[in-house]
Amino acid sequence: MGTVIGVSGLAHDGALAVMRDSEIVFAAHAERYSRTKNDPFLNHALVEDALQYADHITDVVFYERPRLRKIRQVCSGQLSAVDGRLPAHYLKQFPDLAQSPLKVVPHHRAHAAGAYFSSPFRDAAVVVVDAIGEWDTLTVWRGNGRNLRRIYSLRYPHSIGLFYSAFTQRAGLKPNEEEYIFMGMAAYGEPRHRDLIRREIVEDCTAPAFRLRRRLHRGLGNWHPEITDNLDLAASVQSIVEDYLTGLFTWVRKSVPSRNLVYSGGVAFNCVFNGKLASMHLFDSIWIPPNPGDSGSAVGAILAHRADFLPWPGPYLGTGIQRPVDVGRLAKELAAGQIVGLANGRAEYGPRALGNRSLLADPRGPEVKARVNDIKHRQQFRPFAPVVMEEYADRYFEMPLDETPYMQYVVRCRDSAAYPAICHVDGTSRVQTVRRDQNSLLYSLLEQFRELTGCAMLLNTSLNIRGEPIVNTWDQAAEFGRRYDVPVY
């Protein structure tokens, strides 16, 4: 049946995916190979790795319509050297890709199709919320069998994603990269500026409508320089976003005759809201793919082109490391208080380490969070996530769903004082559950750690330092261990 290659990039977060004989067999981020955070460009090492999983390439599919994007950029004064490149010309440097027919799919359809056709549902409400595609910033779809029909759209310049990114930048953080830090800051603040922001920035947020009073694509500049407490600013913005999204999904539930929800786009990374959405029980089941942002649209482009379901193979789709691991020794080191790295198996497709490129620690010690933040060169206020054996998750957390394998939901810890390393200041945690069939090595490690300590979970964070991509190869993992004095297995 041949091979289809999916491509995202030329704006930010480049990625490549391979479907061979109706199976996704490879998907990886450009940044993991170039070592440039959020790299928008493909590179030869990534392409060479992907081609190991390909046979006869029938199509190369790009994740958005580049000419339509260029028109919007010209109209908005946003055209740049990066965004101005067309994929047909750009791909000429990769002969194996350039000689194959190039297809393009709309940006939001790539998000919607990538999530829906990889989901376990055959009927669903499909919601895409991001900063911007070509013109769309929010779309709602009805998925019924192979038919995916758009029923609502919001267009540039009105964008909840751009709104969040603009305030991320206003807080001194990097837009399109550090929104998750801004989200974490919100728990420390109070929404004191909510009314001011609503009055000066947001014209209407009566869902599904969302209208801004000003264009935010270039940020807010020095808006209200007297506001210096970025924690309160973050809390105010998070509050507005949560209220709008609550109204949006309430409207979706009433407007689409399905009890299943598929949710994608960059705003789907707001796991604080995701936990509240799950707890609302508007829908019986929710599917958020492990990589709902633009890099995930390398797979999304393939599925939008294919317009059919395929079994989701899980997130472990990148570069492989195959080395023997003494799980018993690793469990004993963790039980003794050692912080250790685990780099084994296929790299995760998505921004979060899920056990194959992870830094692990005992979640119970009062000093553990500070030690791990020191290693990773992160701000001390930032929390870490737990990975827990799925059957024990409800003992530790107030779980609104049976499983949360991709760290996409923030939920309340039942005893935050006992597990300070994986709890935020508000007593919540971004939980990853795991079963043996999802990651046998990680599950076995948790199993043995529990036998030694009685604790069925570990702190799990990505094997990198702040500002650098997650390690990809064994050489990079070993160098991390030498540089930061952390044993890596």
C-alpha positions as CSV (number, residue, x, y, z in Angstrom):
1,M,0.0,0.0,0.0
2,G,3.0,2.3,0.2
3,T,4.0,5.1,2.5
4,V,2.6,8.5,3.3
5,I,4.8,11.2,4.9
6,G,3.2,13.9,7.0
7,V,5.0,17.2,7.5
8,S,4.5,20.1,9.9
9,G,6.7,23.2,10.2
10,L,8.0,26.4,8.6
11,A,6.3,28.3,11.4
12,H,7.3,26.6,14.6
13,D,7.6,23.0,16.0
14,G,8.6,21.1,12.8
15,A,7.9,17.4,12.8
16,L,7.7,14.4,10.4
17,A,5.5,11.4,10.5
18,V,5.4,8.1,8.5
19,M,2.3,6.0,7.8
20,R,3.2,2.7,6.2
21,D,0.5,0.2,5.1
22,S,-2.2,2.0,7.2
23,E,-0.1,2.1,10.3
24,I,1.7,5.1,11.9
25,V,5.2,3.7,12.4
26,F,7.3,6.9,13.1
27,A,6.7,10.4,14.3
28,A,9.3,12.8,15.7
29,H,10.1,16.4,16.3
30,A,12.8,18.4,14.4
31,E,14.1,19.9,17.6
32,R,15.2,16.5,19.0
33,Y,17.7,16.2,16.1
34,S,18.8,19.8,15.6
35,R,18.9,20.5,19.3
36,T,17.2,23.9,18.7
37,K,14.1,24.3,20.8
38,N,10.9,24.5,18.8
39,D,12.9,24.3,15.5
40,P,10.5,25.0,12.6
41,F,12.7,23.3,10.0
42,L,13.2,19.7,9.1
43,N,16.7,18.5,9.0
44,H,18.6,15.6,7.2
45,A,19.0,13.6,10.4
46,L,15.3,13.6,11.1
47,V,14.5,12.7,7.4
48,E,17.0,9.9,7.4
49,D,15.6,8.4,10.6
50,A,12.0,8.6,9.2
51,L,13.0,7.0,5.9
52,Q,14.2,3.9,7.7
53,Y,10.5,3.2,8.3
54,A,9.3,4.0,4.8
55,D,9.1,2.0,1.6
56,H,7.6,3.4,-1.6
57,I,6.4,7.0,-0.8
58,T,3.1,7.7,-2.5
59,D,2.4,11.1,-1.0
60,V,3.9,13.8,1.1
61,V,1.2,15.8,3.0
62,F,1.8,19.3,4.4
63,Y,-0.3,20.3,7.5
64,E,-1.7,23.6,6.2
65,R,-2.4,25.6,3.0
66,P,0.7,27.8,2.7
67,R,-0.6,30.3,0.2
68,L,-3.7,31.0,2.2
69,R,-1.4,31.5,5.3
70,K,0.8,33.9,3.3
71,I,-2.3,35.9,2.3
72,R,-3.3,36.3,5.9
73,Q,0.3,37.2,7.0
74,V,0.5,39.9,4.3
75,C,-2.9,41.3,5.3
76,S,-1.9,41.4,9.0
77,G,1.7,42.6,8.4
78,Q,3.1,39.3,9.8
79,L,5.0,37.9,6.9
80,S,8.5,36.8,7.9
81,A,11.4,35.0,6.3
82,V,10.4,31.8,8.1
83,D,6.7,31.9,7.4
84,G,7.3,33.1,3.8
85,R,8.8,29.8,2.6
86,L,6.6,27.5,0.5
87,P,6.9,23.7,1.3
88,A,7.3,22.7,-2.4
89,H,10.4,24.8,-2.7
90,Y,11.7,24.0,0.8
91,L,11.4,20.2,0.4
92,K,13.8,20.2,-2.6
93,Q,16.7,19.9,-0.2
94,F,15.3,16.4,0.7
95,P,15.2,14.5,-2.6
96,D,13.3,11.5,-1.2
97,L,10.5,13.8,-0.2
98,A,10.7,16.2,-3.1
99,Q,10.2,13.6,-5.8
100,S,6.9,12.5,-4.3
101,P,3.5,14.2,-5.0
102,L,2.9,17.0,-2.4
103,K,-0.5,17.5,-1.0
104,V,-1.7,20.1,1.4
105,V,-4.6,20.0,3.9
106,P,-6.1,22.9,5.9
107,H,-4.5,23.6,9.3
108,H,-7.6,23.1,11.5
109,R,-8.7,20.0,9.5
110,A,-5.2,18.5,10.2
111,H,-5.8,19.1,13.9
112,A,-9.3,17.8,13.8
113,A,-8.7,14.7,11.7
114,G,-5.5,13.8,13.5
115,A,-7.4,13.7,16.8
116,Y,-10.6,12.2,15.6
117,F,-9.3,9.5,13.3
118,S,-6.8,8.4,16.0
119,S,-9.5,8.3,18.7
120,P,-11.4,5.3,19.9
121,F,-14.7,6.9,18.9
122,R,-16.7,6.6,15.7
123,D,-19.0,9.5,16.6
124,A,-17.8,12.6,18.4
125,A,-17.9,16.4,18.9
126,V,-14.5,17.6,17.7
127,V,-13.1,20.9,19.0
128,V,-9.9,22.6,17.8
129,V,-8.6,25.7,19.7
130,D,-5.2,27.2,18.9
131,A,-3.5,30.6,18.3
132,I,-4.1,30.6,14.5
133,G,-4.0,28.3,11.5
134,E,-4.3,30.0,8.1
135,W,-7.3,32.2,9.3
136,D,-9.2,29.9,11.7
137,T,-8.5,30.2,15.4
138,L,-11.2,27.9,16.7
139,T,-13.3,25.3,14.9
140,V,-16.0,22.9,16.0
141,W,-16.8,19.7,14.0
142,R,-19.2,16.8,14.0
143,G,-17.5,13.5,13.5
144,N,-19.8,10.7,12.3
145,G,-18.1,7.6,10.9
146,R,-15.6,8.8,8.3
147,N,-17.5,12.1,7.8
148,L,-15.9,15.1,9.6
149,R,-18.0,18.2,9.1
150,R,-17.2,21.7,10.4
151,I,-20.2,23.4,12.1
152,Y,-18.6,26.5,13.6
153,S,-15.4,28.6,13.1
154,L,-13.8,31.6,14.7
155,R,-11.3,33.6,12.6
156,Y,-8.3,35.8,13.0
157,P,-7.7,38.3,14.7
158,H,-10.1,36.9,17.4
159,S,-8.2,34.1,19.1
160,I,-8.2,32.8,22.7
161,G,-4.8,31.2,21.9
162,L,-3.3,34.5,20.8
163,F,-4.8,36.2,23.8
164,Y,-3.0,33.7,26.1
165,S,0.3,33.9,24.2
166,A,0.2,37.7,24.3
167,F,-0.1,37.8,28.1
168,T,2.6,35.1,28.3
169,Q,4.9,37.5,26.6
170,R,3.7,40.4,28.7
171,A,4.8,38.4,31.8
172,G,8.4,38.2,30.4
173,L,8.1,34.6,29.0
174,K,8.5,33.3,25.5
175,P,5.2,33.1,23.5
176,N,4.6,29.8,21.7
177,E,6.9,28.1,24.1
178,E,6.4,29.0,27.8
179,E,2.6,29.2,28.1
180,Y,2.8,26.2,30.4
181,I,5.0,28.2,32.8
182,F,2.5,31.1,32.7
183,M,-0.3,28.5,33.5
184,G,1.7,27.2,36.5
185,M,2.2,30.8,37.8
186,A,-1.6,31.3,38.0
187,A,-2.0,29.1,41.0
188,Y,0.2,31.5,43.0
189,G,-1.8,34.6,42.1
190,E,-5.3,36.1,42.4
191,P,-7.4,37.3,39.4
192,R,-7.2,40.9,40.5
193,H,-6.8,42.2,36.9
194,R,-9.6,40.2,35.4
195,D,-12.1,43.1,35.1
196,L,-9.4,45.4,33.6
197,I,-8.4,42.8,31.0
198,R,-12.1,42.2,30.1
199,R,-12.7,45.9,29.8
200,E,-9.7,46.9,27.7
201,I,-8.8,43.7,25.8
202,V,-11.8,41.4,25.4
203,E,-14.9,42.8,23.7
204,D,-17.0,39.6,23.9
205,C,-16.5,36.1,25.3
206,T,-20.1,34.8,25.2
207,A,-19.3,31.4,23.9
208,P,-18.9,30.3,21.2
209,A,-18.1,33.9,20.2
210,F,-14.8,35.5,21.3
211,R,-13.9,38.9,20.2
212,L,-10.8,41.0,21.0
213,R,-10.7,44.8,21.0
214,R,-7.2,44.9,19.6
215,R,-4.9,42.7,17.5
216,L,-2.6,40.7,19.7
217,H,-0.4,38.9,17.2
218,R,2.5,41.1,18.0
219,G,1.8,41.1,21.7
220,L,0.7,43.7,24.2
221,G,3.8,45.8,24.3
222,N,4.1,47.7,27.6
223,W,0.4,47.4,28.5
224,H,-0.1,48.9,31.9
225,P,3.5,48.9,33.0
226,E,2.4,49.6,36.6
227,I,1.2,46.0,36.8
228,T,4.3,44.2,38.0
229,D,2.8,41.2,39.7
230,N,2.9,38.6,37.0
231,L,1.4,35.9,39.3
232,D,-1.8,37.9,39.6
233,L,-1.7,38.6,35.8
234,A,-1.4,34.9,35.1
235,A,-4.3,34.1,37.5
236,S,-6.5,36.8,35.8
237,V,-5.8,35.5,32.3
238,Q,-6.3,31.8,33.3
239,S,-9.6,32.7,34.9
240,I,-10.9,34.4,31.7
241,V,-9.7,31.5,29.6
242,E,-11.3,28.9,31.8
243,D,-14.6,30.8,31.9
244,Y,-14.7,31.1,28.1
245,L,-13.8,27.5,27.5
246,T,-16.4,26.3,30.0
247,G,-19.0,28.2,28.1
248,L,-17.6,26.9,24.8
249,F,-17.8,23.2,25.7
250,T,-21.2,23.7,27.3
251,W,-22.3,25.1,24.0
252,V,-20.7,22.2,22.1
253,R,-22.4,19.6,24.2
254,K,-25.8,21.2,23.4
255,S,-25.0,21.7,19.7
256,V,-23.4,18.4,18.7
257,P,-25.4,15.2,19.3
258,S,-22.6,13.1,20.8
259,R,-21.5,12.2,24.3
260,N,-17.9,11.8,23.0
261,L,-15.4,14.7,22.9
262,V,-12.3,15.0,20.8
263,Y,-10.2,18.1,21.7
264,S,-7.0,19.3,19.9
265,G,-5.0,22.4,19.1
266,G,-2.4,24.2,21.2
267,V,-4.9,25.4,23.8
268,A,-5.6,21.7,24.6
269,F,-2.2,21.8,26.4
270,N,-3.9,23.9,29.2
271,C,-4.1,20.9,31.5
272,V,-5.5,22.9,34.4
273,F,-8.6,23.6,32.4
274,N,-8.6,20.1,31.1
275,G,-9.0,18.7,34.6
276,K,-11.9,21.0,35.2
277,L,-13.5,20.0,31.9
278,A,-13.3,16.3,32.8
279,S,-14.8,17.0,36.2
280,M,-17.7,18.8,34.7
281,H,-18.9,15.4,33.1
282,L,-20.4,17.2,30.1
283,F,-19.2,14.2,28.0
284,D,-19.0,10.5,28.7
285,S,-15.5,10.2,27.2
286,I,-12.8,12.6,26.2
287,W,-9.9,12.0,23.8
288,I,-7.0,14.5,23.7
289,P,-4.1,13.1,21.6
290,P,-0.7,13.2,23.3
291,N,0.6,15.8,20.8
292,P,-2.4,18.2,20.1
293,G,-0.2,21.1,19.0
294,D,1.2,21.9,15.6
295,S,4.0,19.3,15.7
296,G,1.2,16.7,16.2
297,S,-0.2,17.8,12.9
298,A,2.5,15.8,11.0
299,V,0.3,12.8,11.9
300,G,-2.8,15.0,11.5
301,A,-1.9,15.9,7.9
302,I,-1.7,12.2,7.1
303,L,-5.1,11.4,8.7
304,A,-6.7,14.5,7.1
305,H,-5.5,13.2,3.7
306,R,-6.5,9.7,4.4
307,A,-9.9,10.5,6.0
308,D,-10.2,7.2,7.8
309,F,-9.5,5.7,11.2
310,L,-6.4,3.8,12.2
311,P,-5.4,2.1,15.4
312,W,-3.5,4.6,17.6
313,P,-0.1,2.9,18.3
314,G,0.7,5.0,21.4
315,P,3.1,8.0,21.7
316,Y,6.4,6.1,21.5
317,L,7.2,6.7,17.8
318,G,10.6,8.5,17.7
319,T,14.2,7.5,17.8
320,G,14.9,4.1,19.4
321,I,17.3,3.3,22.2
322,Q,17.7,-0.3,22.9
323,R,19.8,-1.1,26.0
324,P,19.4,-3.6,28.8
325,V,18.0,-2.0,32.0
326,D,18.4,-3.6,35.5
327,V,15.0,-2.6,36.8
328,G,15.6,-3.9,40.3
329,R,18.8,-1.8,40.6
330,L,17.0,1.3,39.3
331,A,14.1,0.8,41.8
332,K,16.6,0.5,44.7
333,E,18.4,3.6,43.7
334,L,15.2,5.6,43.6
335,A,14.1,4.1,46.9
336,A,17.4,5.3,48.4
337,G,16.7,8.9,47.3
338,Q,18.7,9.0,44.1
339,I,17.5,11.0,41.1
340,V,17.9,9.0,37.9
341,G,17.4,9.2,34.2
342,L,15.7,6.6,32.1
343,A,16.4,6.7,28.3
344,N,15.2,3.5,26.7
345,G,12.9,2.6,23.8
346,R,11.3,4.8,21.2
347,A,11.2,8.6,22.0
348,E,7.9,10.1,22.8
349,Y,6.0,12.0,20.1
350,G,4.8,15.1,22.0
351,P,6.3,17.6,24.4
352,R,6.1,15.4,27.5
353,A,8.4,12.6,28.6
354,L,6.2,9.6,29.4
355,G,8.9,7.2,30.7
356,N,11.2,6.7,27.7
357,R,13.2,10.0,28.1
358,S,12.5,10.7,31.7
359,L,14.1,12.0,34.9
360,L,12.7,10.1,37.8
361,A,12.7,10.5,41.6
362,D,10.8,9.5,44.8
363,P,7.9,11.9,45.1
364,R,7.8,11.9,48.9
365,G,10.8,13.9,50.1
366,P,10.4,17.5,51.0
367,E,13.6,18.5,49.3
368,V,13.2,16.5,46.1
369,K,11.4,19.2,44.0
370,A,14.2,21.7,44.7
371,R,16.9,19.2,43.8
372,V,15.2,18.3,40.5
373,N,14.6,21.9,39.7
374,D,18.3,22.7,40.4
375,I,19.3,19.9,38.0
376,K,17.0,21.2,35.3
377,H,17.8,24.9,35.8
378,R,14.1,25.7,36.3
379,Q,12.3,28.2,38.5
380,Q,11.8,26.8,42.0
381,F,8.0,27.4,42.0
382,R,7.4,25.0,39.1
383,P,5.9,21.7,40.0
384,F,6.6,18.2,38.6
385,A,4.2,15.5,37.5
386,P,3.7,12.0,38.9
387,V,3.5,8.8,37.0
388,V,1.4,6.2,38.8
389,M,0.3,2.6,38.2
390,E,-3.2,3.0,36.8
391,E,-4.9,0.7,39.3
392,Y,-3.6,2.8,42.2
393,A,-4.2,6.3,40.8
394,D,-7.5,6.8,42.5
395,R,-5.9,6.1,45.9
396,Y,-3.7,9.2,45.5
397,F,-5.8,11.5,43.3
398,E,-9.3,12.6,42.7
399,M,-9.5,11.1,39.3
400,P,-12.3,12.3,36.9
401,L,-11.3,9.8,34.3
402,D,-10.2,6.1,34.5
403,E,-6.9,6.8,32.8
404,T,-4.8,9.8,32.0
405,P,-1.8,8.3,30.2
406,Y,-0.5,11.5,28.5
407,M,-0.2,14.0,31.4
408,Q,-3.1,16.1,30.1
409,Y,-5.2,16.7,33.2
410,V,-4.5,18.5,36.4
411,V,-6.4,16.9,39.3
412,R,-6.4,17.2,43.1
413,C,-4.0,15.1,45.2
414,R,-5.7,13.4,48.2
415,D,-2.7,14.0,50.4
416,S,-0.5,16.8,49.0
417,A,1.5,17.1,52.2
418,A,2.7,13.5,51.8
419,Y,3.9,14.0,48.2
420,P,5.3,17.5,48.0
421,A,7.5,16.8,45.0
422,I,4.6,16.2,42.6
423,C,2.0,18.7,44.0
424,H,1.6,22.3,43.0
425,V,1.0,25.0,45.5
426,D,-2.8,24.5,45.2
427,G,-2.6,20.8,46.0
428,T,-3.0,19.6,42.4
429,S,-0.9,17.3,40.2
430,R,-0.7,16.7,36.4
431,V,-1.1,12.9,36.5
432,Q,0.3,10.3,34.1
433,T,-1.3,6.8,34.6
434,V,0.4,3.8,33.1
435,R,-0.5,0.1,32.5
436,R,1.9,-2.7,31.6
437,D,0.6,-2.8,28.0
438,Q,1.4,0.9,27.6
439,N,5.0,0.9,28.8
440,S,6.1,-2.4,30.3
441,L,9.5,-1.2,31.5
442,L,8.1,1.9,33.3
443,Y,5.3,-0.2,34.8
444,S,7.7,-2.8,36.1
445,L,9.9,-0.1,37.7
446,L,6.8,1.3,39.5
447,E,5.9,-2.2,40.6
448,Q,9.3,-2.8,42.1
449,F,9.5,0.7,43.6
450,R,6.1,0.0,45.3
451,E,7.4,-3.3,46.7
452,L,10.3,-1.5,48.3
453,T,8.5,1.6,49.5
454,G,4.8,1.1,49.5
455,C,4.5,4.0,47.0
456,A,3.1,3.2,43.6
457,M,4.2,6.4,41.9
458,L,7.3,8.4,40.9
459,L,8.1,11.9,40.0
460,N,8.5,12.0,36.2
461,T,9.9,14.9,34.3
462,S,11.6,15.2,30.9
463,L,15.3,14.4,30.5
464,N,16.5,17.9,29.6
465,I,17.3,21.2,31.2
466,R,15.3,24.3,30.7
467,G,15.5,25.8,27.2
468,E,16.8,22.6,25.6
469,P,15.0,19.8,23.8
470,I,14.5,16.5,25.4
471,V,17.4,14.1,24.8
472,N,17.0,11.9,21.8
473,T,19.9,9.5,21.5
474,W,21.9,7.5,24.0
475,D,24.9,9.7,23.4
476,Q,22.9,12.7,24.4
477,A,21.5,10.9,27.5
478,A,24.9,9.8,28.6
479,E,26.2,13.3,28.2
480,F,23.3,14.6,30.3
481,G,24.3,12.2,33.0
482,R,28.0,13.2,33.0
483,R,27.2,16.9,32.9
484,Y,24.6,16.9,35.7
485,D,25.9,14.0,37.8
486,V,22.8,11.9,37.3
487,P,23.0,8.2,36.6
488,V,21.1,7.5,33.3
489,Y,19.9,4.0,32.3
